[in-house]
């Protein structure tokens, strides 16, 4: 009998949390994002320094609250083009597409100021490389993404969003099939935007 009541109490707690999330479980945010690139290079025989440029671009994310405090967020943008430089001299360009999926914990849902933290995975696809003959990169990268941010309510279900993410992105740079260096893009992503709940 006690076990039955425990199960019922647990189910009631879960349902009440879900009901609170169901008031406005979906979120969409539109942000202006600044990508600050680390440009770390692993040691290599030649000492050649490969780098790509920092960039500012728009992003959009969609989130769903499973409970009042727990949500999942998918961050998207369109393919971004970067200049590729060797020893500070531009040698070409490459595009990357970096969707990121995060699990979030929101500390003060329903309050005017709601900070959150997140962790997840980034998948980056490298494409449309325009580089000198014989120079290639990996086609993709998978890495950890960490996040901290806050939503600041300005009207019902409308808020300003401040967000910071650090993402692990890296690729091997190869010359004639031989590895020259590993480029650690590892960007800091700083953004501000506006969000809606519905």
C-alpha positions in Angstrom: 0.0 0.0 0.0 2.8 2.4 0.9 4.5 1.6 -2.4 1.3 2.5 -4.2 1.1 5.8 -2.5 4.8 6.6 -3.3 4.2 5.8 -7.0 1.1 8.1 -7.0 2.9 10.9 -5.3 5.9 10.6 -7.7 3.5 10.6 -10.7 1.7 13.6 -9.3 4.9 15.6 -8.9 6.0 14.8 -12.4 2.6 15.7 -13.9 2.6 19.0 -11.9 6.0 19.9 -13.2 4.9 19.0 -16.8 1.8 21.1 -16.4 3.8 24.1 -15.4 6.0 23.6 -18.4 2.9 23.2 -20.6 1.8 26.8 -19.9 4.4 28.0 -22.5 6.7 25.0 -23.2 8.2 26.3 -26.4 10.8 29.0 -26.8 12.4 30.6 -29.8 15.3 33.0 -29.6 16.9 35.2 -32.3 20.4 36.4 -31.5 23.3 38.4 -32.9 26.4 36.4 -32.1 30.1 37.2 -32.0 32.4 34.3 -32.6 35.9 34.8 -31.0 38.2 32.0 -32.3 41.0 30.5 -30.3 43.1 29.4 -33.3 45.3 27.1 -31.3 47.7 25.0 -33.3 49.1 21.6 -32.3 52.9 21.3 -32.5 54.1 20.6 -36.0 57.4 20.1 -37.8 57.3 23.3 -39.8 55.9 25.5 -37.0 53.4 26.8 -39.5 50.5 28.8 -37.9 47.1 28.2 -39.5 44.1 30.5 -38.4 40.6 31.6 -39.4 39.0 34.9 -38.7 36.6 36.0 -36.0 33.0 36.7 -37.2 29.7 38.2 -36.2 26.5 36.5 -37.6 22.9 35.7 -36.7 21.7 32.5 -35.0 18.3 31.1 -34.1 17.4 28.5 -31.4 14.4 26.5 -30.5 13.9 25.1 -27.0 11.3 22.9 -25.3 10.7 22.8 -21.6 10.2 19.2 -20.4 9.6 20.4 -16.8 9.6 23.8 -15.2 13.4 23.8 -14.9 14.7 21.4 -17.6 14.7 22.1 -21.3 16.5 21.1 -24.5 17.8 23.7 -26.9 18.8 23.4 -30.6 21.0 26.2 -31.9 21.1 26.8 -35.7 22.5 29.2 -38.2 23.4 29.1 -41.9 26.9 28.1 -43.2 29.5 30.6 -42.2 32.4 31.5 -44.5 35.9 32.1 -42.9 39.2 33.3 -44.4 42.0 30.8 -43.8 45.4 32.2 -43.2 48.9 30.6 -43.0 51.5 32.6 -41.0 49.1 35.6 -41.2 48.7 35.5 -45.0 45.3 34.6 -46.4 45.5 31.4 -48.5 41.8 30.7 -49.1 38.5 30.2 -47.4 36.2 27.5 -45.9 32.6 27.3 -44.7 31.3 25.6 -41.6 27.8 24.7 -40.4 27.8 24.2 -36.6 24.4 23.0 -35.2 24.5 22.5 -31.4 22.2 20.6 -29.1 22.1 21.5 -25.4 20.4 20.4 -22.2 19.6 23.4 -20.0 18.8 23.9 -16.3 16.8 27.1 -15.7 17.2 28.5 -12.1 14.3 30.9 -11.8 11.6 30.1 -14.4 8.7 32.5 -14.4 10.7 35.3 -12.8 11.8 38.6 -14.4 15.4 37.4 -14.4 16.0 33.7 -15.2 19.6 32.5 -15.4 20.4 29.1 -16.9 23.3 26.8 -17.6 23.6 24.3 -20.3 25.8 21.5 -21.7 25.6 19.4 -24.8 27.2 18.5 -28.1 28.3 20.4 -31.2 28.5 18.9 -34.7 30.4 21.1 -37.2 30.4 20.3 -40.9 33.3 21.8 -43.0 32.4 22.4 -46.6 33.2 24.5 -49.7 36.9 24.7 -49.0 38.7 27.0 -51.4 42.4 26.3 -50.6 45.6 25.8 -52.5 46.0 22.5 -54.3 47.0 19.8 -51.9 45.8 21.5 -48.7 42.7 19.8 -47.1 40.8 19.7 -43.8 38.6 17.1 -42.0 35.0 17.1 -43.2 33.5 17.4 -39.7 34.1 17.8 -36.0 32.2 16.7 -32.9 32.8 18.3 -29.5 31.5 19.4 -26.2 29.5 22.7 -25.8 29.0 24.6 -22.5 26.7 27.4 -21.9 25.6 30.1 -19.4 23.0 32.8 -20.0 19.9 34.6 -18.8 16.5 35.6 -19.9 15.2 39.1 -18.8 11.5 39.5 -19.2 10.3 42.7 -20.8 6.6 41.7 -21.4 4.6 38.5 -20.9 6.4 35.7 -22.7 8.8 38.2 -24.3 12.3 38.7 -23.1 15.9 39.9 -23.8 18.4 37.0 -23.9 22.1 37.2 -23.0 24.1 34.1 -23.8 27.7 32.7 -23.7 28.9 29.4 -25.1 32.2 27.7 -25.4 32.4 25.1 -28.1 35.1 22.5 -28.9 35.7 22.6 -32.7 38.9 21.3 -34.3 40.1 20.0 -37.6 43.3 18.5 -39.0 45.0 20.6 -41.7 46.8 18.3 -44.2 49.2 18.9 -47.0 49.3 16.2 -49.7 47.5 13.9 -47.2 50.1 14.4 -44.4 49.0 16.2 -41.3 50.5 19.7 -41.0 48.7 20.8 -37.8 45.5 20.5 -35.8 43.6 23.8 -35.9 41.7 24.2 -32.6 38.9 26.7 -33.5 37.4 26.3 -30.0 35.3 29.5 -30.2 33.8 31.7 -27.4 30.3 32.6 -28.6 28.9 35.8 -27.1 25.4 36.8 -28.1 22.4 39.0 -27.3 18.9 38.7 -28.7 15.2 38.5 -28.1 13.1 35.5 -27.2 9.4 34.4 -27.2 7.6 31.7 -25.2 4.5 30.0 -26.6 
